[in-house]
């Protein structure tokens, strides 16, 4: 499965966001995802399986629990692919920051309405 096919699903993206904070048990991930998306435990398990099989996450056994963690390799590959496009939005973001700063100067500082 291509990386963007994996990341294209909002449930899998949310699972990766949860794992970005550190390791989590399958029960913790399932509870959070069920609360947010209203899907079954079985559906969450399928998403975790896709993340494992595509290399985005690893799982280790800790007694009766399965502990999940992000595997950085695929995310680094996605970042490298996106890097080719950063040159397109980098200058635009810098221009936006310049305009925001100019607007603040014209208003006389942050939070003050124009005269």
N, C-alpha and C positions, 0 to 999 in steps of 0.2 A: 504494500500500500504506500502510495506517495505521501510525503510529509504533509502536504497541504490537504490531502484527503483526510488525514488524521486530525489535523488542526481545524478543518472546516466544520467540525461538529461542536456546537456550543457546550455540550456536556463534557466532552473530552478536554476542551479548553479550560473549563472550570476545574476539572480534576487536576490538570497541570498547574493551575493557579494555586490550588490548595496545597499541592506538593511542593510548590516553590518556597513555601514557608518552612519546609522540612519534611522529614518522613511522617507518614500517617498510616494507621492501620486501615485495612479494608473496611472495617466497621465504621471508623471515623469518616472516611471518604463517603461511604454509602449513606450515612445519616445526613451529612451535609448536602449531598447531591439530591437525595430523595426530598429533603425539605425545600430545596430551591427549585427543582424541576418536576417534582411529583411523579417520579418514575419508580419502577419496582427494583428490588434488590437484585433480581436477575438481570435487569437491563443495565444497572450500574456495573455488575460483574462483567458483562459483555464489553462495556466501554473500557474497563480496566484491562481486560484481555487484549483488546486492540492496542492499547498503549504499550503493554508488555511485548506483544508480538511484533510491533513496529519499531521497538527499541526506544521509545520515549520514556518508558518507566521500567524499573526493576522491582522485583518482589523477593522478599526473603521470609522464611518461616521463623517465627519467634513463639515457640510453644504452640498454642492453638490459633495464634493470629498470623495473618500475612501482612507484612509491613512493606509499604510502597515508597519509592523514592524516584525522583526524576533522574533520568540518564541524560547527561548534558550533550552527548554527541549529536543526536538529531537536531537539537535546538541550535547548536553551533552551525550545523549545515544550513538550517533555515536562515540564520543570521547572516551567514556568508552569502547566500543567494540574495537576500534583501539588500545587502551592502551595495550591490550594483545599482540599486535604485535610490539610495540615500542621496546621491549627488543631485537628484531631481528635486527632492524636497528640502534639503539642507539650506540652500540659499533662500528659499521662500520662507522658511522658519526664521532665519536671521533677519530678513526684511520685515517680517511681522513683529519680531522683538524690537526692531528699530522704531517702527511706527507706534507701538505701544509706549515706548519710552518717550517719543515726541509728544504723544497725546498727554502723558502725565506732566511733562514740562509745561505744555500750554495751559493745563488746568492748575498749575501751581503746586503740584504734588499729588500724592495718592489720596484718594477719598474726598478731595475738595471739588465741588461742582464748578463749572466754568462761570465766570463773572458776567 
